[in-house]
Amino acid sequence: MATARTENPLVVGLSKQNGQVRAQQKVASGPPGIGQLPQNQPFKTPTSGEGGLHQQGSGTTAIRFGDDWKKSLQLPPKDMRIRTSDVTATKGNEFEDYCLKRELLMGIFEMGWEKPSPIQEESIPIALSGRDILARAKNGTGKSGAYLIPLLERLDLKKDCIQAIVMVPTRELALQVSQISIQLGKRMGDLKVMATTGGTNLRDDIMRLDETVHVIIGTPGRLLDLVKKGVAKVDRTQMIVMDEADKLLSQDFLVILEEIISFLPKNRQILLYSATFPISVQKFMSKYLQKPYEINLMDELTLKGITQFYAYVTERQKVHCLNTLFSRLQINQSIIFCNSTQRVELLAKKITQLGYSCFYIHAKMMQEYRNRVFHDFRNGLCRNLVCTDLFTRGIDIQAVNVVINFDFPKNAETYLHRIGRSGRFGHLGLAINLITSDDRFNLKGIEDQLCTEIKPIPSSIDKSLYVAEYHSQSPEGEEE
């Protein structure tokens, strides 16, 4: 993937539409990759209210026993970026070791997943056995694959019923997880996955549930609506997954969650995944999980590949400091966090006035606009995204190599999830925090709680800390 510097010449032509504060970009001459946005893999968002029903298998050719099936795989380009031990410190298992359906294996390999990560090694065989799981692992280490692979393996596509539910706290994460499940199961034949979230047309969801649905992925409020109306029949659901479980078990969602579980059969399997687990999770576990298998891969809280710095500034110096960072850093894509929706929109406007391309997203935007911004940013149509903590949960955009806390967060949990938007799946990333005098005690407190070090920002940042082109990997996986 070509990386591009952020100081591309732009003609400022503001049009504040749908969270996309745009600036018209001049065509830059020079070597390939300079003045060009990253060309990411396309992300196809579900249509029809973004809660679509997806059927796989039209045109899927049968694979006969004895075929050399690996020859027919359509593999993506190999990712040669180095990866940290967060994802490479495995036991040496292969996906074939788990006796998965060949069609599912094909989907896994065609996603570019070569070997299971540590959380996948620990989780997949236990989930396949039907046992409840409480899993704690770092952001961006493969938790989605850890539950989606056994979920898809255990489906019986001949049964016309909802067999699995995945609950997530945000609409964007629901769309992302549904897309991954569709891609993993694209060779499985008649798999039907439905994404459903608040902010979309309830009637459309009701009509879709008249047809066969095997897996529902959605947010708790909408799922409860469908279950209580008797439209989503979950009396034969064998598995329920809670991704970002700490958020789902907060006071915002806990009552809704417990009501959904009351509709499920007694012998259902519950899988909980998160990077942080507060006391509320322990209470839920003792009440609803049956002899759960506990996985804890959090020997340290922060990702090994993320380098953290802080810049001590006054509030009035923040925009100037951000401008300096844009001119000096080699940013592929960046996510910039603010603490309020009003500051998100103001900062996005300022960044565009400075001459840089910028989108923004926050929870008060209409769902249609949020979907569009998420889709376009994921496709690399813009280099910088300003957002609130809406975007801290599970969002996986591989091209993001820099996270900037324009406003420093109040607690360690939020900080951990924010900086985890870069350095995904063992890759390298940069986290820069703009600290005012009011933030200095928070900074020290977060360092202590996370047992990490946030260093003063140097005058020049080594590009090998966060730019893919400055490090490589040999075919055997050894860093060069």
N, C-alpha and C positions, 0 to 999 in steps of 0.2 A: 504493500500500500504506500503510495507516494505521500510524503508529508509536505505540508506547505506552510510557509511562514505567515504570520498574521498581518504583517504590515503591507498587505496588498493595497494598491491605490483604489480608492472607491469614490464614486461620485455620490454625494449624499442627496438622496431623493426620498424623504421620509414618507412612508405610507403605513400608518399604524392599523394593520388589519389582522384580526384573528391571532393576536399574540406574535405576529411576525413583523417586527420593526425592520423594514428592509432598507438597504442601500444598494444602489446599482453598482455593479462591479465592472471595472475596466478590464479589457483583455490584456493580460500581462505577457510581455515577451520574455524569453529566457529559456533555460533548460526545463525539461519536463518535471512537473511536480511543483514548480514555483508559480504561485498565483493561481493554483488549482485547488479546488476543494477535494477532500478525500473521497475516493470512489468506494463506498461501502456496499456490502451485499444488500440488495433490496429487501425491505421489510413490508410485507403486504398486510395492511390492516384489514380486519374483517369488515365487510360492507353491511348495508342494511341496518343502520343504527349501531354499528360496531359491536353487535352482540351475535354475530352470525352463526349459522349452523353450517358445519363444514363436513363434506363427505369426501373420503379419500378412496381411490382405487379405480376410478373410471379409466379404463385403458391400461390397467396394471397387468403385466404379463405374468403367467404362472411360472414358478421356478421349479423345475423337476429335480428329484433327488439325484444326486451325483453330479449336477451341473457345477462348474467352477464359477460360483455365483459372484465371487469378488471381482471377476473380470468385467462384469456388467455394471459395477458401481460407478456412479457419476460423482467423483470426489472433488471437493473444492480445492483451490490451491493450498499447498501446505504452508502453515504459519511457521515461519522461521525465527520469530522473535524468541528471545530467551524467556524462560519461565522460572519462577522461584519455587522453593520447596513447599510452598503452600499447596501446590498442585502436583509437584513431581515426587514428593516423599511418599511413594506408594509401596505396596507389598509386591508389586510386579504382576498383579492379576490382569487378565484380558477380559473384554466384554464377552467373548465366546465361552469363558469359564462358567458363566451363569446359566447356561442351557436356555438361552432366549430364543424366541421364534426367529427364523432366518430373516423374515421380512422386517422385523424390528431391528435386527442387527444391521441390515442394509440401511435403514433410516438413520441409525446411530452413526455409521461410518460416513454416510453422505452429508451429515451435519459437520463433518470434519473432526469428530471426536474419535481419537485413535485409541486411547486407553482410559480406564476409569480413574478419576481423581480420588484422593484419600476419602472424602465424604461419600463418594459413590461406591468405593470398595467396601466401606463399613455398612452402608445403608442398603444397597441393592439386595444382597442375599437374605438379610433379615426381613425386609419388606416382602420379598417373594414368599417367605415362610408364613406370612399372615400375622406376624407379631406387631404390636403397637411399638412406635418409635418416638423417642424424644431426642432430637439431634441438634447439636450446637456446632456450627462451623462458620468460618469467616465469610464475609461478603465476597461474592465473585469466585467461589471455589467449586462450583458445580452442584449446588443444592437442588436446582430445578431438575437436572438430569437424575439426581439421586432418588427422587420420588416419581418422576414421570416414566422412567424406564420400567420399574416394577409395576406401576399402575397400568401401563399399556400391555405389559406381558400378561397380566392376570385377567384382562378383559376377555369375555366370551362374546364375540361379535354376532353370534347366532341368537343371542337373547335380546329381545326388544324392551330394554329397560335402562334406567340410569344406574350404572354400576359404580361410578366413582365421581366424587366431588372434590374440586380444588378451590379452597377459599383464600383470597388475597385481600389486602387492605385497600388497594387503590385500583382505579379503572385502568390506568396505563399498564400496571403489572399484570392485570387479568388478560389484556390483549397480548402482551408479550408471552406469557405462559401458554396461552392457547395457540399462538403461532408456533412455538417450539414443539408442542404436542402434535400439532398437525404435520410438521416437518418430520418428526421422528416416526410417525405412524403412516406416512404417505404410501408405503409399500404394503400395508397390512390389509388392504381390501376395503371392506365396507365400514370403516371407522367413521363415526360421526361425533364431532366435538362441538360444543356450543359455548360461546363466551357470552356472559350476561352481566351487565353492570348498571348501576343507577345512572340517571341522566339520559337513558335511551328509552325507546318506545316500548312500554310494557306489553302492549297488544301484539307487537311483532314477536316478542319472546313467547307469548302464550300460543301463537299460531305455530311457531317452530317446534314447540313441545308436543304438538299433535303428531309429529313425525318421530321416528326413532332417534334417540339421543343416548349415547353410551357414556359420555363424560361431560360434566358441566364445570366450567371454570368461571368464577365470578366473585363479586363483592358480597358481604354478608346481608346487607339490607335487601338487595334485589333477590337474592336466593331465598330469603325468608318469605318475601312477598309471594314468590312462585310456589313455594312449598305450602304455605297456609291456604292459598287459593285452590290447592289440590291439583294444580297444573303440573308441577314437577313432583312426580311420585317417587319418593326416595325409600320406600319400604323394602326394596331389594338392593339398596346401595351397599356394597361390601367394603368400600374404602372411602375415607374422608381425609384430605390433606390440608393442613394449615401452614401456608408459607408466610414468612414474617410473623411467626406465631406470637411473639411478644406484643406486637401492635394489635393483633386480632384479639388478644386476651386482655387488652386494656379496657377501661370502663366504657370507652366509646362503643365497643363491639361485644363485650362479654355476654350480656343478656341475650342478644340476638343469636350468638353462637350456641348458647345452651339450649335455646328454643329449637334451633335447627337440629341439634343432636337428638332432641327428644322424639323427633319423627323417624329417626334411623333405627334399623334393627339392632337388637342387643349385641349380636356377635360381629358388629362392624369393626373394621380396623381403623385406628386413628394414628396419623403420622404428623408430628410437629417438627418444624424446621425454623431455625432463626440463628442470628449471630449473637443475640443477647436474650437472656431469660431472667426476668424479674421474679419476685416472689409469687405473683399472681399465676405464673405458669405452674409452679409447684402445687398450688391449691387445685388448679384445674386437673393436673396429672393424677393426683391422688383420688379425685372424684370420678374421672371418666376413663382413664387409661388402665388397661389390665396387664399388670406385670410388664411395663414397657422396657424395651431395650434402650439404654441410654448411651448416646454417642457424644463425646466432647472432644473436639479437635482444636480447642482454643487454648493452646499452650501460651500464646500471646494474643492480644486482642486486635492489633492493627496488622494489616497486610504487609508482608516482608518487602514487597516491591514498591511501596509508596514512600517517597521521601517527603518529609514535612518541614515547612519553614514558616516563620512568621515575620511580618514587617510591622514595626511600631509606627503608627501614623495618628494624626488627628482626624476627626470626622471630615474636615474640609479637604484634607489631602488624599482621601481615598480614591477619588476618580482619577486624579493625576497619577497616583501610584499604579492604578489599574492600567492606565494608558502606557506607562513605562513597562509594565509586565508584558503587555501585548507586543510592544516594539522589540523586546529583548528575548522573549521566549519563542521557541519553535513549537507552536501549538498545532496539533492535528485537529482536535475538537476540545472545547472546554465547557464546563458547567460552572456557573457562578451563582452562589447562594446568597439570598437576602432573607431577613427575618420577617418581612411583611409583604403583602401583595402590592401595596402602594409603592414601596421602595423597589420592588421588582420592575414595575412599569417605568418608574422614573429613571432607573439605572439603564434599562434597555434603550430608552430614548437617548440618554447621554452617550452610550457606547456607539450608537448609530451616528450621532453628531460628530463623534471623534473619527468616523470614517471606517468603522468595522462592521461586518455583517453580524446581525444579532436577532435571535428569536427570544420570546419570553413565554412562560407558562406558570399558571397558578390555579388554585382550586376554585376561584370565583369566576373563571372563564366558562363559557358555554362548552358543553362536552364535545360538540362538533369541532370547535376551534382547538380544544386541547388535543383531540385526536390528530388533527391536521399538523399541528406544531410537532407533536411527538413523532409522527410518521416522517415529516420532512427533515427534522434534525437527525433522526436515525439514518435516513438515506443520504446524509452528508450535504444537504442543500444549504446548510449554514454552519459556520464554524463555532459560534458562541451561543450558549443558551443561559438566560438568566431565569432563576426559578426560586420558589419557596421550598420548604421541606417536603412538598408533594412528591418531589423527584428523588427522595433519598432511599426509597424502599425497592430494592430488587432490580431496578432498571439497569439493563445490561447493554451498553453501547460500546463495543470494543474499540472504536476510534477515539474515545475520550482519553486523553493522556494528561490533562491538567484540570484540577478542581480548585476553585478559588472561593474562600469564605469571605465575601465582601463584608458581610456582617457575621461576627463570630457567634457560634451557637451557645446556648445557655447550659447545656448538659453534655456529658460524655457520650451518651447513647446516640444523640443526634449527630455529634461530631464524627463518630465512628461510621455511621451510615452514610454521611455526606462524602467523606474522603474515599469511601469504598466504591464510588462511581468511577474512579480511575483505577488503574492497576488490576483490571479484571482478569480472571483466570490465570493468575500467576505472572502477568506481564507487569511492566514498570510504569509508574505514574508519579505525578507531582501534586502535592497539596500545599497551597499557599494561603495563609491566614492574615487578614488585615486586622491588626489589634490596636484598639484605642486604650486610653488610660482606664476606662471603665471595664475593659475585658481582661486586664492583667491577672486578676485573681481567678477568673474562669479558666484562663490559659494554664495556670499552675495547677488548678484543681483537676482539669482534664488530663494533663500529663501524668499526674499522680494516679488517677483512677485507671487509666489505660496502660500504665507502666510503659510509657513511650516518651520519646524526646522530640520536641518541636524546636528546631534550631533557628537562630536569627538568620534572615535571608542574606546570602553573600552577594557581592557586587556582580558576580557572574556565576550562573548555575551550569554545572557540567551537563551537557546534553545527553551523555550516556546514561544519566539517571532516569530519563523519561522519553527519549526519542528512539523509535524502533531502529532507524537506519544506523545508529551509532553502536549497536551491538547485534550480534548474529549468533546462530546456533549451527553446529555441525550436524550432519545427518544422524549421528549417534545421540544427539541431544546434549553434547557438551558445549559449554559456553566458550566462544573464541575471544 
